Amino acid sequence: MAPITQLSQLDPNGIYSYADYLTWQLEESVELIKGKIMAMSPAPNVKHQRIALKLLRPIDNYFLHKNCEVFIAPFDVKLYDRRKSLLKNGEAFSVVQPDLCLICDKDKLTEQGCDGAPDWIIEVLSPGNSRKEVRLKYDLYEESGVSEYWLVFPYEQIVQQFVLDEQGKYQLRGLYPGNEIATPHLFPDLQIDLNDVFAE
């Protein structure tokens, strides 16, 4: 069977697993969300990259010599749809590459990336991100048990903070404008100065 090297070789309406994903040799970056192929936006622009790196620095410094570890894209994160995974003996149908993710359970780390939900995911939106993509990831992270999820809007200079409640549903916990200090719910001692993050 010929190797998969182009998106056109795949069925856009098909359902694929992480095992399929590992066999592809695509030039384009893709993610799988509940088995559906999602082509990623083109390479992030300068603003996106600056913001991701400026978020990384204080987080990485805070967790130096602590149990948790932060990773930056490209980094595969396998997430599980509980119903499908039970039917398919634990097979993963979602693999994403968040801009930043924090993992405190070292048992989830594999040679390929993270196997299971990170504790905290941060996504920096790009102009190419569609509302559909944003909604799909929000639902996926909620369903998969990502405890805290931040959406960063570079042009509006706003951070939305979502935290899972006791029912496993996201609640909007914070809405931080670009001149404030943002604090993760999971780590209240970590303070991130958004003035620095959004500075040109």
C-alpha positions, 0 to 999 in steps of 0.5 A: 500500500502506497504511503499517505503523503498528501491530504488528497489521499485521505477521505475528508469524511472518513474517521481516523485513529491515532494509529492511522495518523502515525502512518501518514507522511504529510508535509502539512500539519494536521490534527485529529478531532474525534476522528476527523482530519483538521488541517492546521493553520499555516505557520504561526505569524510573528505576533503568535510566536512572540506571545507563545514564547512570552507565556512560556517563559514565566510558566517554565521558570515557575515549574523549574525543579517542580513535578510539572513540565510545560511543552510547546508545539509541535507536540502530540497530545492524544485525547480520548473520547470516552465512549469511542475509546471504550468501544475500540479498546482504548484507541485514540481518535483525537490528537492535537498540538496545543501551543502550550500544555502543562503535564503534571503526571509524568506517566502520561509522557511517551516518546511521541508526546502526551497520552491523555489530558494535560492539566492545563492547555493554552491556545493562542488564536491565529487569524486562520482559526475558525469559530468551528475549530475553536468550538470543537477544541473547547468541546474536546478539551472539556470532554477529555478532562483538561482541567484548565484551558486558556484561549489567548486573543492576540489582537484583542489582547484578552485571555479567557480562562476556563476551568472544569467544574465538579460536573466536568463542564467548563466555567468561564473563571476569568477574562483578563485584559492585556494590562492585568496579571493572569493567574491560573486557577490550578497554580494561584502562586503563578502570576503572568503579567499580560503587559509583558506578554502582549508587548510588541 
